[in-house]
Structure formats: C-alpha cells, structure tokens
C-alpha cells in the first residue's frame, strides 16, 4: 500500500523539502536509490523578482553554465538589477553580455511590462500556481518552461513538474530505464505518481543528472 503523502506547504523550505524526499523514497525505489547514493539535493532557491526572471530567460535553450556566465556579466553592469537599469543598456552592451536579439527583446518586454504595471511580481508570491502560470505566460518570451522554473525555484512551490525540461526528461529516461527520452506529454504522465511533491521529485532527478554536484 502506498503511504499517504504528507501535505506540503505553499512554499518549500529545507525542512519541508526533507519531508518530501522521505515520502518519495518510500513510494519510489529509484528515487530512494538517488537519495542513498547522492544524499538530498539542495533547495536551489532563487529570490523571486525581475532578476531571476531575466536569469531564466537567459537559460532558455542554452547550457546553465553559459547562462550563468552571462547573468554574472549583466550583474556587473547593473547592480541592483532593476527594470529601469536594464532598459538603460543598449544593444551592443547586451550583445557583449551574451543576449541574443530575441532574448534582448524578451527581457525588454518584461521590464516594460513591470514598469507599466502590467505584471505585479509581488502579487505572484501569494497567487495560486495557475494564476502565476497565466500571468507569466501571457508575456512574450515567457513560455511554459520559464513559468514552471520560476514557480519551482523562485516561488518554491511543491507540486511543479516542468515537463518541457530536457534535463529532467533525460534523467527520467536513465533512472527509469526507458527506451527513449519521454516527450512532454509522456513526462507529465510519468510525474503523476509524485504528486503533491513533484518539485521535490524533479530536484532528485536533476541531482542524478548532475551526478550529485550542486
């Protein structure tokens, strides 16, 4: 019999995440093996707000390392990183930092939406998950993957499962010994047994993908 899942809080912290890992280890031997081999993954928390959304835009379709390098160069140019400060940067500066033309457009659109009052990031911190998804994905350049990562890492919601994430899909394939990498619809279905702790499960799969390196 599958043990009943403890009810997660709206926002994860280290203690509640540990409870989620403990339950997942009881219901899934593959996740238990990851915990035994690598220990518990970190919270990987990011502060909610404009800078984190810019970081997530930079991470779209590139390696985490290259996105982080570009984000650090950006912070060297603008600190604190605000919508006003970002909009003061011209195209050559952003290109030198590592922004493509597309990501420059997306990031400027985000900054303008915040300044115009079209996006209230503070209000998202207490909104339900679907409201957060709806508010973020109506902005050009912020799709399902970006909104899921913001929910998972910035708002620390417990039941987020970014089915469009390639690293998560690759990890699930390896851990579950699947014949091929699952597509987003298949990955969504594979995540159902981990509800309401899918964000904890995603961290375990990512930790396996990273071989336990933070």
Order of alpha helices (4+ residues) and beta strands (2+ residues): alpha-alpha-alpha-alpha-alpha-alpha-alpha-alpha-alpha-alpha-alpha-alpha-alpha
